[in-house]
Amino acid sequence: MFALENRSPTTPAVEGACIVGRAVDGMRAFDRWEVVEAFAMFAREGALPVWKVAGRHAHVMPPGPPVPGP
């Protein structure tokens, strides 16, 4: 499940918008090609931090390379 949230999953304080991908059905959800591509799409876009969350574990993904313009 992906959501636009107003704080990172590692802090209770409001920090600003971020994309959070949560593995609601366990870590194997992150192995599906659709989920891998969704994370890659958000990271490539780069406007917001992208978090991967499973249970009590969370980490921010590094931004991907910029998408070349026309």
N, CA, C and O atoms as a MOPAC input file, in Angstrom:
PM7 MOZYME 1SCF
protein

 N      0.83900 1    -1.15500 1     0.00000 1
 C      0.00000 1     0.00000 1     0.00000 1
 C      0.89600 1     1.23300 1     0.00000 1
 O      1.83700 1     1.31800 1     0.78900 1
 N      0.61200 1     2.17300 1    -0.86900 1
 C      1.34900 1     3.42900 1    -0.91800 1
 C      0.45000 1     4.54700 1    -0.41300 1
 O     -0.75800 1     4.55200 1    -0.65300 1
 N      1.06600 1     5.50200 1     0.29500 1
 C      0.30600 1     6.62300 1     0.82400 1
 C      1.15300 1     7.88000 1     0.79400 1
 O      2.37800 1     7.82200 1     0.89400 1
 N      0.49400 1     9.00200 1     0.65700 1
 C      1.12600 1    10.31000 1     0.80700 1
 C      0.88500 1    10.71200 1     2.25100 1
 O     -0.26400 1    10.86400 1     2.66700 1
 N      1.95600 1    10.88900 1     3.02400 1
 C      1.82400 1    11.19700 1     4.44300 1
 C      2.52100 1    12.51300 1     4.75400 1
 O      3.34600 1    12.99000 1     3.97500 1
 N      2.17900 1    13.09700 1     5.90700 1
 C      2.75100 1    14.40200 1     6.25700 1
 C      3.90000 1    14.30400 1     7.24900 1
 O      4.34300 1    15.32200 1     7.78000 1
 N      4.39700 1    13.07600 1     7.51100 1
 C      5.56700 1    12.89000 1     8.36500 1
 C      6.22800 1    11.57000 1     8.00600 1
 O      5.59600 1    10.66600 1     7.45900 1
 N      7.50000 1    11.47900 1     8.32200 1
 C      8.21700 1    10.23100 1     8.04300 1
 C      7.76500 1     9.16800 1     9.03800 1
 O      7.29400 1     9.50400 1    10.12400 1
 N      7.90000 1     7.89900 1     8.68700 1
 C      7.47800 1     6.83600 1     9.60300 1
 C      8.38000 1     6.68000 1    10.82100 1
 O      8.07200 1     5.87800 1    11.70200 1
 N      9.47400 1     7.41300 1    10.89800 1
 C     10.40200 1     7.25200 1    12.02000 1
 C     10.30300 1     8.35800 1    13.05700 1
 O     11.05200 1     8.34800 1    14.03400 1
 N      9.40500 1     9.30500 1    12.87300 1
 C      9.29000 1    10.40900 1    13.82200 1
 C      7.83000 1    10.80900 1    14.00800 1
 O      7.06300 1    10.79600 1    13.04600 1
 N      7.43500 1    11.16200 1    15.22800 1
 C      6.05500 1    11.58500 1    15.45300 1
 C      5.79300 1    13.03200 1    15.02800 1
 O      4.63500 1    13.43200 1    14.91000 1
 N      6.83400 1    13.81500 1    14.79800 1
 C      6.66100 1    15.21900 1    14.43000 1
 C      6.35500 1    15.36500 1    12.94500 1
 O      6.84400 1    14.59400 1    12.11900 1
 N      5.54800 1    16.35500 1    12.62000 1
 C      5.25200 1    16.65300 1    11.21800 1
 C      6.49300 1    17.25800 1    10.59300 1
 O      7.01600 1    18.25300 1    11.09300 1
 N      6.97400 1    16.66500 1     9.49900 1
 C      8.20500 1    17.12800 1     8.84700 1
 C      7.96500 1    17.60900 1     7.43500 1
 O      8.78700 1    18.35300 1     6.89900 1
 N      6.89200 1    17.22100 1     6.82200 1
 C      6.62800 1    17.52500 1     5.43300 1
 C      6.17500 1    16.26100 1     4.73000 1
 O      6.25800 1    15.16500 1     5.28400 1
 N      5.70500 1    16.41700 1     3.52800 1
 C      5.12700 1    15.29300 1     2.79200 1
 C      6.18500 1    14.25900 1     2.40500 1
 O      7.34700 1    14.59000 1     2.17200 1
 N      5.75200 1    13.00300 1     2.34300 1
 C      6.60600 1    11.91900 1     1.87600 1
 C      5.72100 1    10.79400 1     1.35000 1
 O      4.54200 1    10.70900 1     1.69300 1
 N      6.29300 1     9.93900 1     0.52200 1
 C      5.60800 1     8.75100 1     0.02300 1
 C      6.02500 1     7.59000 1     0.91300 1
 O      7.21300 1     7.39200 1     1.16700 1
 N      5.04500 1     6.82000 1     1.38700 1
 C      5.34000 1     5.67300 1     2.24500 1
 C      4.72900 1     4.42600 1     1.61900 1
 O      3.52300 1     4.36300 1     1.38200 1
 N      5.57600 1     3.43800 1     1.35600 1
 C      5.11900 1     2.13700 1     0.88400 1
 C      5.17200 1     1.15900 1     2.03800 1
 O      6.24300 1     0.88400 1     2.57900 1
 N      4.01200 1     0.63200 1     2.41800 1
 C      3.93600 1    -0.28200 1     3.56300 1
 C      3.64400 1    -1.70200 1     3.09400 1
 O      2.75600 1    -1.92500 1     2.27100 1
 N      4.39600 1    -2.65000 1     3.62200 1
 C      4.16500 1    -4.06700 1     3.31500 1
 C      3.10300 1    -4.57900 1     4.27800 1
 O      3.43600 1    -5.08400 1     5.35100 1
 N      1.83500 1    -4.45700 1     3.91400 1
 C      0.75900 1    -4.88000 1     4.80900 1
 C      0.61100 1    -6.40000 1     4.83900 1
 O      0.04700 1    -6.93900 1     5.79200 1
 N      1.09800 1    -7.09200 1     3.83000 1
 C      1.01700 1    -8.55600 1     3.78200 1
 C      2.37500 1    -9.21200 1     3.99500 1
 O      2.57300 1   -10.35700 1     3.59000 1
 N      3.31600 1    -8.50700 1     4.62500 1
 C      4.63900 1    -9.07100 1     4.88600 1
 C      5.67000 1    -8.61000 1     3.86800 1
 O      5.33800 1    -8.03600 1     2.83100 1
 N      6.93400 1    -8.87700 1     4.19400 1
 C      8.06400 1    -8.42400 1     3.36800 1
 C      8.01900 1    -8.93500 1     1.93400 1
 O      8.55000 1    -8.27800 1     1.04000 1
 N      7.40800 1   -10.07400 1     1.69200 1
 C      7.36000 1   -10.61200 1     0.32600 1
 C      6.61700 1    -9.68500 1    -0.63100 1
 O      6.81700 1    -9.75800 1    -1.84400 1
 N      5.77000 1    -8.82600 1    -0.10300 1
 C      5.05400 1    -7.87000 1    -0.96200 1
 C      6.03800 1    -6.99600 1    -1.73200 1
 O      5.74900 1    -6.58500 1    -2.85600 1
 N      7.20800 1    -6.70300 1    -1.13800 1
 C      8.19900 1    -5.85300 1    -1.79600 1
 C      8.89200 1    -6.55200 1    -2.95200 1
 O      9.57300 1    -5.89500 1    -3.74000 1
 N      8.74100 1    -7.86500 1    -3.07800 1
 C      9.38200 1    -8.61200 1    -4.15800 1
 C      8.57800 1    -8.63800 1    -5.44900 1
 O      9.11700 1    -8.98800 1    -6.49800 1
 N      7.31500 1    -8.27800 1    -5.39600 1
 C      6.46900 1    -8.30200 1    -6.60300 1
 C      6.95000 1    -7.24400 1    -7.59400 1
 O      7.32400 1    -6.14300 1    -7.18800 1
 N      6.94500 1    -7.56600 1    -8.88400 1
 C      7.47700 1    -6.64200 1    -9.88400 1
 C      6.70800 1    -5.32400 1    -9.89500 1
 O      7.29000 1    -4.26800 1   -10.14700 1
 N      5.40200 1    -5.37900 1    -9.62300 1
 C      4.59700 1    -4.15500 1    -9.62800 1
 C      5.03800 1    -3.21500 1    -8.50400 1
 O      5.07300 1    -1.99700 1    -8.67800 1
 N      5.36800 1    -3.78900 1    -7.36800 1
 C      5.79000 1    -2.98200 1    -6.22400 1
 C      7.19300 1    -2.42800 1    -6.45600 1
 O      7.46400 1    -1.26700 1    -6.15100 1
 N      8.07600 1    -3.25300 1    -6.99300 1
 C      9.43600 1    -2.79700 1    -7.32200 1
 C      9.36500 1    -1.61900 1    -8.28100 1
 O     10.06800 1    -0.62600 1    -8.09700 1
 N      8.52400 1    -1.71900 1    -9.30000 1
 C      8.40000 1    -0.63500 1   -10.27900 1
 C      7.76400 1     0.61100 1    -9.67100 1
 O      8.15000 1     1.72900 1   -10.01300 1
 N      6.79600 1     0.43400 1    -8.77700 1
 C      6.17100 1     1.59300 1    -8.12700 1
 C      7.19900 1     2.34700 1    -7.28500 1
 O      7.26400 1     3.57500 1    -7.35000 1
 N      8.00300 1     1.63100 1    -6.49700 1
 C      9.05900 1     2.29700 1    -5.72100 1
 C     10.03800 1     3.01100 1    -6.64800 1
 O     10.43800 1     4.14300 1    -6.37500 1
 N     10.42400 1     2.36000 1    -7.73700 1
 C     11.35800 1     2.96500 1    -8.68300 1
 C     10.77800 1     4.23300 1    -9.29900 1
 O     11.48500 1     5.22500 1    -9.47300 1
 N      9.48600 1     4.19500 1    -9.62800 1
 C      8.82800 1     5.36100 1   -10.22000 1
 C      8.85800 1     6.54500 1    -9.25200 1
 O      9.21300 1     7.65800 1    -9.63900 1
 N      8.48600 1     6.30400 1    -7.99500 1
 C      8.48500 1     7.40000 1    -7.01600 1
 C      9.90200 1     7.91200 1    -6.77200 1
 O     10.10400 1     9.12000 1    -6.65200 1
 N     10.88200 1     7.02200 1    -6.69600 1
 C     12.26800 1     7.43600 1    -6.47500 1
 C     12.80400 1     8.23500 1    -7.66600 1
 O     13.49600 1     9.23500 1    -7.47600 1
 N     12.49000 1     7.80200 1    -8.89500 1
 C     12.93500 1     8.53300 1   -10.09500 1
 C     12.34400 1     9.92800 1   -10.12500 1
 O     13.02700 1    10.88700 1   -10.48400 1
 N     11.07700 1    10.04800 1    -9.75100 1
 C     10.40800 1    11.34500 1    -9.78300 1
 C     11.10900 1    12.31600 1    -8.83700 1
 O     11.33200 1    13.47300 1    -9.19100 1
 N     11.45500 1    11.85500 1    -7.64600 1
 C     12.34600 1    12.58600 1    -6.75900 1
 C     11.82200 1    13.80000 1    -6.02500 1
 O     12.59600 1    14.43800 1    -5.31100 1
 N     10.55700 1    14.15900 1    -6.15400 1
 C     10.05700 1    15.36000 1    -5.49000 1
 C      9.86500 1    15.17200 1    -3.98700 1
 O      9.94000 1    16.13700 1    -3.22700 1
 N      9.61600 1    13.92700 1    -3.55500 1
 C      9.36600 1    13.64600 1    -2.14500 1
 C     10.22400 1    12.47100 1    -1.69300 1
 O     10.55400 1    11.60000 1    -2.49800 1
 N     10.58600 1    12.43700 1    -0.41400 1
 C     11.27700 1    11.25200 1     0.10200 1
 C     10.36600 1    10.02300 1    -0.02400 1
 O      9.14700 1    10.13200 1     0.11200 1
 N     10.95900 1     8.86900 1    -0.28000 1
 C     10.20600 1     7.61900 1    -0.42600 1
 C     10.67100 1     6.66200 1     0.66200 1
 O     11.85600 1     6.34300 1     0.76000 1
 N      9.72100 1     6.20900 1     1.48100 1
 C     10.01400 1     5.31200 1     2.59700 1
 C      9.46900 1     3.92500 1     2.30300 1
 O      8.37800 1     3.77200 1     1.75400 1
 N     10.25200 1     2.91300 1     2.67900 1
 C      9.84800 1     1.51100 1     2.61400 1
 C      9.64600 1     1.05500 1     4.05800 1
 O     10.56600 1     1.13100 1     4.87100 1
 N      8.43000 1     0.57800 1     4.37500 1
 C      8.09900 1     0.22900 1     5.75400 1
 C      7.53200 1    -1.18200 1     5.81200 1
 O      6.64100 1    -1.53900 1     5.04100 1
 N      8.06100 1    -1.98200 1     6.73600 1
 C      7.54100 1    -3.32500 1     7.00200 1
 C      7.61000 1    -3.55000 1     8.50400 1
 O      8.69700 1    -3.62700 1     9.07800 1
 N      6.46300 1    -3.65400 1     9.12800 1
 C      6.43700 1    -3.82200 1    10.57600 1
 C      7.05300 1    -2.61900 1    11.25700 1
 O      6.63500 1    -1.48400 1    11.02900 1
 N      8.05000 1    -2.86700 1    12.09300 1
 C      8.72700 1    -1.77400 1    12.81000 1
 C      9.97700 1    -1.27900 1    12.09700 1
 O     10.69100 1    -0.42200 1    12.61700 1
 N     10.24300 1    -1.80900 1    10.91900 1
 C     11.44300 1    -1.43100 1    10.16500 1
 C     11.06400 1    -0.45100 1     9.05500 1
 O     10.12300 1    -0.68300 1     8.29600 1
 N     11.81100 1     0.64000 1     8.97800 1
 C     11.57600 1     1.65500 1     7.94800 1
 C     12.91000 1     2.20800 1     7.48100 1
 O     13.81800 1     2.43900 1     8.27900 1
 N     13.01500 1     2.41700 1     6.17600 1
 C     14.19900 1     3.10700 1     5.67200 1
 C     13.81400 1     3.92800 1     4.44300 1
 O     12.92500 1     3.57500 1     3.66700 1
 N     14.52800 1     5.03300 1     4.31200 1
 C     14.28400 1     5.91700 1     3.17900 1
 C     15.09300 1     5.41900 1     1.99500 1
 O     16.23800 1     4.99300 1     2.14900 1
 N     14.49900 1     5.47300 1     0.82700 1
 C     15.17400 1     5.03000 1    -0.38500 1
 C     15.96500 1     6.18900 1    -0.98400 1
 O     15.51300 1     7.33400 1    -0.94100 1
 N     17.12200 1     5.90800 1    -1.53200 1
 C     17.87700 1     6.98800 1    -2.18900 1
 C     17.12900 1     7.43700 1    -3.44600 1
 O     16.50500 1     6.62000 1    -4.12300 1
 N     17.19000 1     8.71500 1    -3.75500 1
 C     16.51900 1     9.16900 1    -4.97400 1
 C     17.16600 1     8.54100 1    -6.19400 1
 O     18.37500 1     8.31100 1    -6.21900 1
 N     16.36800 1     8.26900 1    -7.19000 1
 C     16.87400 1     7.67000 1    -8.42600 1
 C     17.46000 1     8.72500 1    -9.33400 1
 O     17.39100 1     9.91900 1    -9.03900 1
 N     18.03300 1     8.29000 1   -10.43200 1
 C     18.58400 1     9.25800 1   -11.40100 1
 C     17.45600 1    10.09600 1   -11.99100 1
 O     16.33700 1     9.60500 1   -12.14100 1
 N     17.73100 1    11.33900 1   -12.32200 1
 C     16.69400 1    12.17100 1   -12.92100 1
 C     16.23600 1    11.58400 1   -14.25900 1
 O     17.01500 1    10.97800 1   -14.99500 1
 N     14.97400 1    11.78100 1   -14.54200 1
 C     14.41300 1    11.33300 1   -15.82100 1
 C     14.76500 1    12.36500 1   -16.88000 1
 O     14.44200 1    13.54000 1   -16.70600 1
 N     15.42000 1    11.97100 1   -17.98200 1
 C     15.80200 1    12.95300 1   -19.00900 1
 C     14.56300 1    13.60200 1   -19.64600 1
 O     13.54200 1    12.95500 1   -19.87800 1
 N     14.69600 1    14.87500 1   -19.91100 1
 C     13.60700 1    15.60500 1   -20.55500 1
 C     13.61300 1    15.43400 1   -22.05200 1
 O     14.54000 1    14.84600 1   -22.60800 1
 N     12.59000 1    15.94000 1   -22.71200 1
 C     12.53600 1    15.82200 1   -24.18500 1
 C     13.58500 1    16.64900 1   -24.87700 1
 O     13.66000 1    16.64900 1   -26.10600 1

